[in-house]
């Protein structure tokens, strides 16, 4: 608020899922992670990343993003 820069020690996790997982399997995994406290989901690969991120936001109630290549996020 005064222009100070704060260094935060946040926890990030990355999971690499098989491209052979189906829609229902991916949705189940995301639901399970979100029940355990996941606060944000970044959908990084696939044919329908935007619609999957929208489903996560609407159905699970967790912030979800499908960033464009090179897009930056600041929280």
N, CA, C and O atoms as a Maestro MAE file, in Angstrom:
{
 s_m_m2io_version
 :::
 2.0.0
}

f_m_ct {
 s_m_title
 :::
 protein
 m_atom[300] {
  # First column is atom index #
  i_m_mmod_type
  r_m_x_coord
  r_m_y_coord
  r_m_z_coord
  i_m_residue_number
  s_m_chain_name
  s_m_pdb_residue_name
  s_m_pdb_atom_name
  i_m_atomic_number
  :::
  1 25 0.815 -1.180 0.000 1 A "UNK " " N  " 7
  2 3 0.000 0.000 0.000 1 A "UNK " " CA " 6
  3 2 0.867 1.256 0.000 1 A "UNK " " C  " 6
  4 15 0.468 2.296 -0.524 1 A "UNK " " O  " 8
  5 25 2.049 1.152 0.589 2 A "UNK " " N  " 7
  6 3 2.966 2.295 0.590 2 A "UNK " " CA " 6
  7 2 4.021 2.151 -0.486 2 A "UNK " " C  " 6
  8 15 4.980 2.920 -0.526 2 A "UNK " " O  " 8
  9 25 3.850 1.173 -1.356 3 A "UNK " " N  " 7
  10 3 4.846 0.936 -2.387 3 A "UNK " " CA " 6
  11 2 5.899 -0.074 -1.979 3 A "UNK " " C  " 6
  12 15 6.864 -0.290 -2.711 3 A "UNK " " O  " 8
  13 25 5.725 -0.706 -0.801 4 A "UNK " " N  " 7
  14 3 6.676 -1.713 -0.344 4 A "UNK " " CA " 6
  15 2 6.543 -2.972 -1.195 4 A "UNK " " C  " 6
  16 15 5.450 -3.320 -1.642 4 A "UNK " " O  " 8
  17 25 7.650 -3.640 -1.410 5 A "UNK " " N  " 7
  18 3 7.640 -4.924 -2.103 5 A "UNK " " CA " 6
  19 2 7.787 -6.014 -1.050 5 A "UNK " " C  " 6
  20 15 8.747 -6.023 -0.280 5 A "UNK " " O  " 8
  21 25 6.839 -6.918 -1.026 6 A "UNK " " N  " 7
  22 3 6.852 -8.011 -0.060 6 A "UNK " " CA " 6
  23 2 7.200 -9.313 -0.754 6 A "UNK " " C  " 6
  24 15 6.716 -9.591 -1.852 6 A "UNK " " O  " 8
  25 25 8.035 -10.104 -0.116 7 A "UNK " " N  " 7
  26 3 8.366 -11.428 -0.637 7 A "UNK " " CA " 6
  27 2 7.525 -12.436 0.127 7 A "UNK " " C  " 6
  28 15 7.619 -12.552 1.349 7 A "UNK " " O  " 8
  29 25 6.704 -13.159 -0.615 8 A "UNK " " N  " 7
  30 3 5.829 -14.152 0.000 8 A "UNK " " CA " 6
  31 2 6.376 -15.543 -0.257 8 A "UNK " " C  " 6
  32 15 6.930 -15.815 -1.322 8 A "UNK " " O  " 8
  33 25 6.223 -16.405 0.704 9 A "UNK " " N  " 7
  34 3 6.643 -17.790 0.545 9 A "UNK " " CA " 6
  35 2 5.387 -18.636 0.324 9 A "UNK " " C  " 6
  36 15 4.863 -19.262 1.246 9 A "UNK " " O  " 8
  37 25 4.931 -18.632 -0.905 10 A "UNK " " N  " 7
  38 3 3.727 -19.396 -1.217 10 A "UNK " " CA " 6
  39 2 4.113 -20.794 -1.669 10 A "UNK " " C  " 6
  40 15 5.242 -21.042 -2.094 10 A "UNK " " O  " 8
  41 25 3.159 -21.691 -1.569 11 A "UNK " " N  " 7
  42 3 3.388 -23.072 -1.972 11 A "UNK " " CA " 6
  43 2 2.734 -23.303 -3.324 11 A "UNK " " C  " 6
  44 15 1.556 -22.996 -3.505 11 A "UNK " " O  " 8
  45 25 3.477 -23.831 -4.257 12 A "UNK " " N  " 7
  46 3 2.954 -24.178 -5.579 12 A "UNK " " CA " 6
  47 2 3.232 -25.637 -5.832 12 A "UNK " " C  " 6
  48 15 4.263 -26.168 -5.419 12 A "UNK " " O  " 8
  49 25 2.313 -26.277 -6.508 13 A "UNK " " N  " 7
  50 3 2.499 -27.669 -6.883 13 A "UNK " " CA " 6
  51 2 2.140 -27.834 -8.347 13 A "UNK " " C  " 6
  52 15 1.227 -27.176 -8.847 13 A "UNK " " O  " 8
  53 25 2.848 -28.703 -9.028 14 A "UNK " " N  " 7
  54 3 2.573 -28.973 -10.433 14 A "UNK " " CA " 6
  55 2 2.355 -30.464 -10.586 14 A "UNK " " C  " 6
  56 15 3.112 -31.271 -10.047 14 A "UNK " " O  " 8
  57 25 1.327 -30.825 -11.316 15 A "UNK " " N  " 7
  58 3 1.014 -32.221 -11.574 15 A "UNK " " CA " 6
  59 2 0.934 -32.430 -13.072 15 A "UNK " " C  " 6
  60 15 0.300 -31.648 -13.781 15 A "UNK " " O  " 8
  61 25 1.559 -33.459 -13.545 16 A "UNK " " N  " 7
  62 3 1.582 -33.774 -14.967 16 A "UNK " " CA " 6
  63 2 0.690 -34.989 -15.189 16 A "UNK " " C  " 6
  64 15 1.009 -36.094 -14.749 16 A "UNK " " O  " 8
  65 25 -0.421 -34.778 -15.870 17 A "UNK " " N  " 7
  66 3 -1.372 -35.850 -16.112 17 A "UNK " " CA " 6
  67 2 -1.199 -36.394 -17.518 17 A "UNK " " C  " 6
  68 15 -0.798 -35.677 -18.435 17 A "UNK " " O  " 8
  69 25 -1.501 -37.646 -17.667 18 A "UNK " " N  " 7
  70 3 -1.426 -38.282 -18.977 18 A "UNK " " CA " 6
  71 2 -2.416 -37.648 -19.946 18 A "UNK " " C  " 6
  72 15 -3.539 -37.308 -19.572 18 A "UNK " " O  " 8
  73 25 -1.994 -37.495 -21.173 19 A "UNK " " N  " 7
  74 3 -2.882 -36.963 -22.214 19 A "UNK " " CA " 6
  75 2 -3.999 -37.948 -22.529 19 A "UNK " " C  " 6
  76 15 -4.930 -37.618 -23.263 19 A "UNK " " O  " 8
  77 25 -3.912 -39.152 -21.979 20 A "UNK " " N  " 7
  78 3 -4.917 -40.176 -22.253 20 A "UNK " " CA " 6
  79 2 -6.051 -40.174 -21.231 20 A "UNK " " C  " 6
  80 15 -6.985 -40.967 -21.350 20 A "UNK " " O  " 8
  81 25 -5.986 -39.305 -20.240 21 A "UNK " " N  " 7
  82 3 -7.074 -39.205 -19.266 21 A "UNK " " CA " 6
  83 2 -8.299 -38.613 -19.939 21 A "UNK " " C  " 6
  84 15 -8.197 -37.685 -20.742 21 A "UNK " " O  " 8
  85 25 -9.447 -39.156 -19.605 22 A "UNK " " N  " 7
  86 3 -10.687 -38.646 -20.162 22 A "UNK " " CA " 6
  87 2 -11.245 -37.497 -19.330 22 A "UNK " " C  " 6
  88 15 -10.736 -37.176 -18.257 22 A "UNK " " O  " 8
  89 25 -12.280 -36.903 -19.844 23 A "UNK " " N  " 7
  90 3 -12.923 -35.758 -19.198 23 A "UNK " " CA " 6
  91 2 -13.353 -36.084 -17.770 23 A "UNK " " C  " 6
  92 15 -13.075 -35.316 -16.849 23 A "UNK " " O  " 8
  93 25 -14.020 -37.198 -17.583 24 A "UNK " " N  " 7
  94 3 -14.529 -37.535 -16.244 24 A "UNK " " CA " 6
  95 2 -13.393 -37.799 -15.261 24 A "UNK " " C  " 6
  96 15 -13.502 -37.457 -14.084 24 A "UNK " " O  " 8
  97 25 -12.299 -38.408 -15.737 25 A "UNK " " N  " 7
  98 3 -11.154 -38.662 -14.848 25 A "UNK " " CA " 6
  99 2 -10.482 -37.360 -14.428 25 A "UNK " " C  " 6
  100 15 -10.132 -37.182 -13.261 25 A "UNK " " O  " 8
  101 25 -10.303 -36.453 -15.386 26 A "UNK " " N  " 7
  102 3 -9.681 -35.165 -15.048 26 A "UNK " " CA " 6
  103 2 -10.550 -34.363 -14.087 26 A "UNK " " C  " 6
  104 15 -10.038 -33.755 -13.148 26 A "UNK " " O  " 8
  105 25 -11.860 -34.358 -14.315 27 A "UNK " " N  " 7
  106 3 -12.761 -33.634 -13.420 27 A "UNK " " CA " 6
  107 2 -12.721 -34.207 -12.011 27 A "UNK " " C  " 6
  108 15 -12.759 -33.457 -11.036 27 A "UNK " " O  " 8
  109 25 -12.645 -35.529 -11.896 28 A "UNK " " N  " 7
  110 3 -12.574 -36.161 -10.571 28 A "UNK " " CA " 6
  111 2 -11.290 -35.757 -9.849 28 A "UNK " " C  " 6
  112 15 -11.321 -35.448 -8.658 28 A "UNK " " O  " 8
  113 25 -10.166 -35.759 -10.559 29 A "UNK " " N  " 7
  114 3 -8.886 -35.379 -9.949 29 A "UNK " " CA " 6
  115 2 -8.936 -33.941 -9.459 29 A "UNK " " C  " 6
  116 15 -8.519 -33.650 -8.338 29 A "UNK " " O  " 8
  117 25 -9.445 -33.040 -10.293 30 A "UNK " " N  " 7
  118 3 -9.520 -31.631 -9.904 30 A "UNK " " CA " 6
  119 2 -10.447 -31.461 -8.708 30 A "UNK " " C  " 6
  120 15 -10.117 -30.717 -7.784 30 A "UNK " " O  " 8
  121 25 -11.594 -32.128 -8.700 31 A "UNK " " N  " 7
  122 3 -12.516 -32.042 -7.553 31 A "UNK " " CA " 6
  123 2 -11.824 -32.510 -6.277 31 A "UNK " " C  " 6
  124 15 -11.952 -31.874 -5.231 31 A "UNK " " O  " 8
  125 25 -11.089 -33.624 -6.359 32 A "UNK " " N  " 7
  126 3 -10.394 -34.159 -5.185 32 A "UNK " " CA " 6
  127 2 -9.360 -33.174 -4.653 32 A "UNK " " C  " 6
  128 15 -9.282 -32.955 -3.444 32 A "UNK " " O  " 8
  129 25 -8.563 -32.576 -5.545 33 A "UNK " " N  " 7
  130 3 -7.567 -31.597 -5.106 33 A "UNK " " CA " 6
  131 2 -8.243 -30.378 -4.482 33 A "UNK " " C  " 6
  132 15 -7.783 -29.870 -3.459 33 A "UNK " " O  " 8
  133 25 -9.318 -29.910 -5.083 34 A "UNK " " N  " 7
  134 3 -10.000 -28.722 -4.568 34 A "UNK " " CA " 6
  135 2 -10.625 -28.975 -3.208 34 A "UNK " " C  " 6
  136 15 -10.665 -28.071 -2.373 34 A "UNK " " O  " 8
  137 25 -11.112 -30.182 -2.968 35 A "UNK " " N  " 7
  138 3 -11.648 -30.532 -1.646 35 A "UNK " " CA " 6
  139 2 -10.564 -30.488 -0.573 35 A "UNK " " C  " 6
  140 15 -10.858 -30.299 0.608 35 A "UNK " " O  " 8
  141 25 -9.308 -30.665 -0.989 36 A "UNK " " N  " 7
  142 3 -8.182 -30.671 -0.049 36 A "UNK " " CA " 6
  143 2 -7.564 -29.287 0.126 36 A "UNK " " C  " 6
  144 15 -6.538 -29.149 0.793 36 A "UNK " " O  " 8
  145 25 -8.184 -28.251 -0.473 37 A "UNK " " N  " 7
  146 3 -7.716 -26.901 -0.205 37 A "UNK " " CA " 6
  147 2 -7.089 -26.152 -1.363 37 A "UNK " " C  " 6
  148 15 -6.585 -25.046 -1.169 37 A "UNK " " O  " 8
  149 25 -7.102 -26.714 -2.557 38 A "UNK " " N  " 7
  150 3 -6.551 -25.993 -3.711 38 A "UNK " " CA " 6
  151 2 -7.316 -24.692 -3.902 38 A "UNK " " C  " 6
  152 15 -8.547 -24.692 -3.904 38 A "UNK " " O  " 8
  153 25 -6.608 -23.593 -4.060 39 A "UNK " " N  " 7
  154 3 -7.231 -22.277 -4.190 39 A "UNK " " CA " 6
  155 2 -7.299 -21.782 -5.623 39 A "UNK " " C  " 6
  156 15 -8.184 -20.993 -5.956 39 A "UNK " " O  " 8
  157 25 -6.379 -22.227 -6.487 40 A "UNK " " N  " 7
  158 3 -6.345 -21.793 -7.886 40 A "UNK " " CA " 6
  159 2 -5.903 -22.960 -8.751 40 A "UNK " " C  " 6
  160 15 -5.073 -23.777 -8.352 40 A "UNK " " O  " 8
  161 25 -6.476 -23.017 -9.945 41 A "UNK " " N  " 7
  162 3 -6.086 -24.056 -10.902 41 A "UNK " " CA " 6
  163 2 -5.728 -23.369 -12.214 41 A "UNK " " C  " 6
  164 15 -6.475 -22.523 -12.705 41 A "UNK " " O  " 8
  165 25 -4.585 -23.738 -12.775 42 A "UNK " " N  " 7
  166 3 -4.174 -23.266 -14.089 42 A "UNK " " CA " 6
  167 2 -4.259 -24.447 -15.045 42 A "UNK " " C  " 6
  168 15 -3.554 -25.443 -14.880 42 A "UNK " " O  " 8
  169 25 -5.121 -24.330 -16.040 43 A "UNK " " N  " 7
  170 3 -5.283 -25.383 -17.042 43 A "UNK " " CA " 6
  171 2 -4.315 -25.051 -18.171 43 A "UNK " " C  " 6
  172 15 -4.487 -24.050 -18.866 43 A "UNK " " O  " 8
  173 25 -3.304 -25.883 -18.355 44 A "UNK " " N  " 7
  174 3 -2.178 -25.512 -19.203 44 A "UNK " " CA " 6
  175 2 -2.125 -26.197 -20.554 44 A "UNK " " C  " 6
  176 15 -1.396 -25.731 -21.430 44 A "UNK " " O  " 8
  177 25 -2.846 -27.257 -20.765 45 A "UNK " " N  " 7
  178 3 -2.679 -27.997 -22.009 45 A "UNK " " CA " 6
  179 2 -3.976 -28.696 -22.373 45 A "UNK " " C  " 6
  180 15 -4.677 -29.211 -21.502 45 A "UNK " " O  " 8
  181 25 -4.288 -28.713 -23.632 46 A "UNK " " N  " 7
  182 3 -5.463 -29.428 -24.095 46 A "UNK " " CA " 6
  183 2 -6.229 -28.639 -25.131 46 A "UNK " " C  " 6
  184 15 -5.934 -27.476 -25.405 46 A "UNK " " O  " 8
  185 25 -7.215 -29.295 -25.697 47 A "UNK " " N  " 7
  186 3 -8.012 -28.677 -26.756 47 A "UNK " " CA " 6
  187 2 -9.034 -27.682 -26.218 47 A "UNK " " C  " 6
  188 15 -9.409 -26.740 -26.917 47 A "UNK " " O  " 8
  189 25 -9.484 -27.883 -24.990 48 A "UNK " " N  " 7
  190 3 -10.577 -27.064 -24.445 48 A "UNK " " CA " 6
  191 2 -10.203 -26.478 -23.093 48 A "UNK " " C  " 6
  192 15 -10.970 -26.592 -22.137 48 A "UNK " " O  " 8
  193 25 -9.035 -25.851 -23.000 49 A "UNK " " N  " 7
  194 3 -8.568 -25.344 -21.710 49 A "UNK " " CA " 6
  195 2 -9.490 -24.272 -21.140 49 A "UNK " " C  " 6
  196 15 -9.747 -24.247 -19.936 49 A "UNK " " O  " 8
  197 25 -9.993 -23.380 -22.010 50 A "UNK " " N  " 7
  198 3 -10.862 -22.300 -21.522 50 A "UNK " " CA " 6
  199 2 -12.160 -22.850 -20.947 50 A "UNK " " C  " 6
  200 15 -12.606 -22.407 -19.888 50 A "UNK " " O  " 8
  201 25 -12.766 -23.804 -21.629 51 A "UNK " " N  " 7
  202 3 -14.039 -24.354 -21.136 51 A "UNK " " CA " 6
  203 2 -13.819 -25.200 -19.884 51 A "UNK " " C  " 6
  204 15 -14.686 -25.238 -19.010 51 A "UNK " " O  " 8
  205 25 -12.674 -25.881 -19.782 52 A "UNK " " N  " 7
  206 3 -12.392 -26.665 -18.575 52 A "UNK " " CA " 6
  207 2 -12.167 -25.732 -17.383 52 A "UNK " " C  " 6
  208 15 -12.649 -26.010 -16.284 52 A "UNK " " O  " 8
  209 25 -11.446 -24.638 -17.586 53 A "UNK " " N  " 7
  210 3 -11.239 -23.652 -16.517 53 A "UNK " " CA " 6
  211 2 -12.575 -23.046 -16.095 53 A "UNK " " C  " 6
  212 15 -12.805 -22.823 -14.907 53 A "UNK " " O  " 8
  213 25 -13.443 -22.783 -17.042 54 A "UNK " " N  " 7
  214 3 -14.765 -22.235 -16.725 54 A "UNK " " CA " 6
  215 2 -15.575 -23.249 -15.917 54 A "UNK " " C  " 6
  216 15 -16.253 -22.873 -14.961 54 A "UNK " " O  " 8
  217 25 -15.514 -24.512 -16.284 55 A "UNK " " N  " 7
  218 3 -16.223 -25.564 -15.541 55 A "UNK " " CA " 6
  219 2 -15.725 -25.600 -14.089 55 A "UNK " " C  " 6
  220 15 -16.526 -25.691 -13.159 55 A "UNK " " O  " 8
  221 25 -14.419 -25.531 -13.902 56 A "UNK " " N  " 7
  222 3 -13.848 -25.554 -12.549 56 A "UNK " " CA " 6
  223 2 -14.388 -24.385 -11.736 56 A "UNK " " C  " 6
  224 15 -14.811 -24.564 -10.594 56 A "UNK " " O  " 8
  225 25 -14.374 -23.200 -12.314 57 A "UNK " " N  " 7
  226 3 -14.864 -22.005 -11.608 57 A "UNK " " CA " 6
  227 2 -16.334 -22.123 -11.245 57 A "UNK " " C  " 6
  228 15 -16.726 -21.828 -10.116 57 A "UNK " " O  " 8
  229 25 -17.146 -22.554 -12.203 58 A "UNK " " N  " 7
  230 3 -18.597 -22.598 -11.998 58 A "UNK " " CA " 6
  231 2 -19.052 -23.786 -11.150 58 A "UNK " " C  " 6
  232 15 -19.895 -23.625 -10.268 58 A "UNK " " O  " 8
  233 25 -18.516 -24.951 -11.402 59 A "UNK " " N  " 7
  234 3 -18.992 -26.161 -10.728 59 A "UNK " " CA " 6
  235 2 -18.338 -26.399 -9.371 59 A "UNK " " C  " 6
  236 15 -18.979 -26.914 -8.455 59 A "UNK " " O  " 8
  237 25 -17.079 -26.031 -9.239 60 A "UNK " " N  " 7
  238 3 -16.347 -26.303 -7.994 60 A "UNK " " CA " 6
  239 2 -16.208 -25.044 -7.152 60 A "UNK " " C  " 6
  240 15 -16.084 -25.121 -5.930 60 A "UNK " " O  " 8
  241 25 -16.229 -23.882 -7.806 61 A "UNK " " N  " 7
  242 3 -16.112 -22.634 -7.071 61 A "UNK " " CA " 6
  243 2 -14.686 -22.237 -6.751 61 A "UNK " " C  " 6
  244 15 -14.453 -21.473 -5.815 61 A "UNK " " O  " 8
  245 25 -13.728 -22.741 -7.511 62 A "UNK " " N  " 7
  246 3 -12.318 -22.422 -7.316 62 A "UNK " " CA " 6
  247 2 -11.862 -21.572 -8.507 62 A "UNK " " C  " 6
  248 15 -12.257 -21.830 -9.644 62 A "UNK " " O  " 8
  249 25 -11.039 -20.567 -8.245 63 A "UNK " " N  " 7
  250 3 -10.504 -19.736 -9.323 63 A "UNK " " CA " 6
  251 2 -9.715 -20.613 -10.288 63 A "UNK " " C  " 6
  252 15 -8.819 -21.348 -9.875 63 A "UNK " " O  " 8
  253 25 -10.049 -20.534 -11.570 64 A "UNK " " N  " 7
  254 3 -9.355 -21.335 -12.578 64 A "UNK " " CA " 6
  255 2 -9.035 -20.462 -13.777 64 A "UNK " " C  " 6
  256 15 -9.817 -19.592 -14.160 64 A "UNK " " O  " 8
  257 25 -7.872 -20.707 -14.360 65 A "UNK " " N  " 7
  258 3 -7.379 -19.901 -15.462 65 A "UNK " " CA " 6
  259 2 -6.845 -20.806 -16.574 65 A "UNK " " C  " 6
  260 15 -6.299 -21.879 -16.316 65 A "UNK " " O  " 8
  261 25 -7.014 -20.355 -17.792 66 A "UNK " " N  " 7
  262 3 -6.415 -21.006 -18.957 66 A "UNK " " CA " 6
  263 2 -5.523 -19.962 -19.624 66 A "UNK " " C  " 6
  264 15 -5.927 -19.338 -20.605 66 A "UNK " " O  " 8
  265 25 -4.320 -19.771 -19.102 67 A "UNK " " N  " 7
  266 3 -3.474 -18.678 -19.584 67 A "UNK " " CA " 6
  267 2 -2.973 -18.898 -21.006 67 A "UNK " " C  " 6
  268 15 -2.752 -20.028 -21.441 67 A "UNK " " O  " 8
  269 25 -2.803 -17.799 -21.710 68 A "UNK " " N  " 7
  270 3 -2.192 -17.835 -23.033 68 A "UNK " " CA " 6
  271 2 -0.686 -18.016 -22.866 68 A "UNK " " C  " 6
  272 15 -0.137 -17.703 -21.810 68 A "UNK " " O  " 8
  273 25 -0.029 -18.511 -23.883 69 A "UNK " " N  " 7
  274 3 1.414 -18.710 -23.831 69 A "UNK " " CA " 6
  275 2 2.106 -17.379 -23.511 69 A "UNK " " C  " 6
  276 15 1.927 -16.387 -24.219 69 A "UNK " " O  " 8
  277 25 2.895 -17.377 -22.437 70 A "UNK " " N  " 7
  278 3 3.640 -16.188 -22.037 70 A "UNK " " CA " 6
  279 2 2.880 -15.223 -21.139 70 A "UNK " " C  " 6
  280 15 3.439 -14.217 -20.703 70 A "UNK " " O  " 8
  281 25 1.611 -15.514 -20.856 71 A "UNK " " N  " 7
  282 3 0.814 -14.631 -20.005 71 A "UNK " " CA " 6
  283 2 1.334 -14.680 -18.563 71 A "UNK " " C  " 6
  284 15 1.664 -15.751 -18.053 71 A "UNK " " O  " 8
  285 25 1.403 -13.527 -17.919 72 A "UNK " " N  " 7
  286 3 1.883 -13.433 -16.540 72 A "UNK " " CA " 6
  287 2 0.725 -13.209 -15.588 72 A "UNK " " C  " 6
  288 15 -0.260 -12.557 -15.936 72 A "UNK " " O  " 8
  289 25 0.847 -13.755 -14.376 73 A "UNK " " N  " 7
  290 3 -0.169 -13.567 -13.350 73 A "UNK " " CA " 6
  291 2 0.496 -13.033 -12.096 73 A "UNK " " C  " 6
  292 15 1.572 -13.487 -11.705 73 A "UNK " " O  " 8
  293 25 -0.145 -12.080 -11.481 74 A "UNK " " N  " 7
  294 3 0.311 -11.536 -10.217 74 A "UNK " " CA " 6
  295 2 -0.852 -11.612 -9.238 74 A "UNK " " C  " 6
  296 15 -1.958 -11.157 -9.532 74 A "UNK " " O  " 8
  297 25 -0.593 -12.185 -8.086 75 A "UNK " " N  " 7
  298 3 -1.646 -12.311 -7.063 75 A "UNK " " CA " 6
  299 2 -1.218 -11.606 -5.804 75 A "UNK " " C  " 6
  300 15 -1.959 -11.592 -4.821 75 A "UNK " " O  " 8
  :::
 }
 m_bond[299] {
  # First column is bond index #
  i_m_from
  i_m_to
  i_m_order
  :::
  1 1 2 1
  2 2 3 1
  3 3 4 2
  4 3 5 1
  5 5 6 1
  6 6 7 1
  7 7 8 2
  8 7 9 1
  9 9 10 1
  10 10 11 1
  11 11 12 2
  12 11 13 1
  13 13 14 1
  14 14 15 1
  15 15 16 2
  16 15 17 1
  17 17 18 1
  18 18 19 1
  19 19 20 2
  20 19 21 1
  21 21 22 1
  22 22 23 1
  23 23 24 2
  24 23 25 1
  25 25 26 1
  26 26 27 1
  27 27 28 2
  28 27 29 1
  29 29 30 1
  30 30 31 1
  31 31 32 2
  32 31 33 1
  33 33 34 1
  34 34 35 1
  35 35 36 2
  36 35 37 1
  37 37 38 1
  38 38 39 1
  39 39 40 2
  40 39 41 1
  41 41 42 1
  42 42 43 1
  43 43 44 2
  44 43 45 1
  45 45 46 1
  46 46 47 1
  47 47 48 2
  48 47 49 1
  49 49 50 1
  50 50 51 1
  51 51 52 2
  52 51 53 1
  53 53 54 1
  54 54 55 1
  55 55 56 2
  56 55 57 1
  57 57 58 1
  58 58 59 1
  59 59 60 2
  60 59 61 1
  61 61 62 1
  62 62 63 1
  63 63 64 2
  64 63 65 1
  65 65 66 1
  66 66 67 1
  67 67 68 2
  68 67 69 1
  69 69 70 1
  70 70 71 1
  71 71 72 2
  72 71 73 1
  73 73 74 1
  74 74 75 1
  75 75 76 2
  76 75 77 1
  77 77 78 1
  78 78 79 1
  79 79 80 2
  80 79 81 1
  81 81 82 1
  82 82 83 1
  83 83 84 2
  84 83 85 1
  85 85 86 1
  86 86 87 1
  87 87 88 2
  88 87 89 1
  89 89 90 1
  90 90 91 1
  91 91 92 2
  92 91 93 1
  93 93 94 1
  94 94 95 1
  95 95 96 2
  96 95 97 1
  97 97 98 1
  98 98 99 1
  99 99 100 2
  100 99 101 1
  101 101 102 1
  102 102 103 1
  103 103 104 2
  104 103 105 1
  105 105 106 1
  106 106 107 1
  107 107 108 2
  108 107 109 1
  109 109 110 1
  110 110 111 1
  111 111 112 2
  112 111 113 1
  113 113 114 1
  114 114 115 1
  115 115 116 2
  116 115 117 1
  117 117 118 1
  118 118 119 1
  119 119 120 2
  120 119 121 1
  121 121 122 1
  122 122 123 1
  123 123 124 2
  124 123 125 1
  125 125 126 1
  126 126 127 1
  127 127 128 2
  128 127 129 1
  129 129 130 1
  130 130 131 1
  131 131 132 2
  132 131 133 1
  133 133 134 1
  134 134 135 1
  135 135 136 2
  136 135 137 1
  137 137 138 1
  138 138 139 1
  139 139 140 2
  140 139 141 1
  141 141 142 1
  142 142 143 1
  143 143 144 2
  144 143 145 1
  145 145 146 1
  146 146 147 1
  147 147 148 2
  148 147 149 1
  149 149 150 1
  150 150 151 1
  151 151 152 2
  152 151 153 1
  153 153 154 1
  154 154 155 1
  155 155 156 2
  156 155 157 1
  157 157 158 1
  158 158 159 1
  159 159 160 2
  160 159 161 1
  161 161 162 1
  162 162 163 1
  163 163 164 2
  164 163 165 1
  165 165 166 1
  166 166 167 1
  167 167 168 2
  168 167 169 1
  169 169 170 1
  170 170 171 1
  171 171 172 2
  172 171 173 1
  173 173 174 1
  174 174 175 1
  175 175 176 2
  176 175 177 1
  177 177 178 1
  178 178 179 1
  179 179 180 2
  180 179 181 1
  181 181 182 1
  182 182 183 1
  183 183 184 2
  184 183 185 1
  185 185 186 1
  186 186 187 1
  187 187 188 2
  188 187 189 1
  189 189 190 1
  190 190 191 1
  191 191 192 2
  192 191 193 1
  193 193 194 1
  194 194 195 1
  195 195 196 2
  196 195 197 1
  197 197 198 1
  198 198 199 1
  199 199 200 2
  200 199 201 1
  201 201 202 1
  202 202 203 1
  203 203 204 2
  204 203 205 1
  205 205 206 1
  206 206 207 1
  207 207 208 2
  208 207 209 1
  209 209 210 1
  210 210 211 1
  211 211 212 2
  212 211 213 1
  213 213 214 1
  214 214 215 1
  215 215 216 2
  216 215 217 1
  217 217 218 1
  218 218 219 1
  219 219 220 2
  220 219 221 1
  221 221 222 1
  222 222 223 1
  223 223 224 2
  224 223 225 1
  225 225 226 1
  226 226 227 1
  227 227 228 2
  228 227 229 1
  229 229 230 1
  230 230 231 1
  231 231 232 2
  232 231 233 1
  233 233 234 1
  234 234 235 1
  235 235 236 2
  236 235 237 1
  237 237 238 1
  238 238 239 1
  239 239 240 2
  240 239 241 1
  241 241 242 1
  242 242 243 1
  243 243 244 2
  244 243 245 1
  245 245 246 1
  246 246 247 1
  247 247 248 2
  248 247 249 1
  249 249 250 1
  250 250 251 1
  251 251 252 2
  252 251 253 1
  253 253 254 1
  254 254 255 1
  255 255 256 2
  256 255 257 1
  257 257 258 1
  258 258 259 1
  259 259 260 2
  260 259 261 1
  261 261 262 1
  262 262 263 1
  263 263 264 2
  264 263 265 1
  265 265 266 1
  266 266 267 1
  267 267 268 2
  268 267 269 1
  269 269 270 1
  270 270 271 1
  271 271 272 2
  272 271 273 1
  273 273 274 1
  274 274 275 1
  275 275 276 2
  276 275 277 1
  277 277 278 1
  278 278 279 1
  279 279 280 2
  280 279 281 1
  281 281 282 1
  282 282 283 1
  283 283 284 2
  284 283 285 1
  285 285 286 1
  286 286 287 1
  287 287 288 2
  288 287 289 1
  289 289 290 1
  290 290 291 1
  291 291 292 2
  292 291 293 1
  293 293 294 1
  294 294 295 1
  295 295 296 2
  296 295 297 1
  297 297 298 1
  298 298 299 1
  299 299 300 2
  :::
 }
}
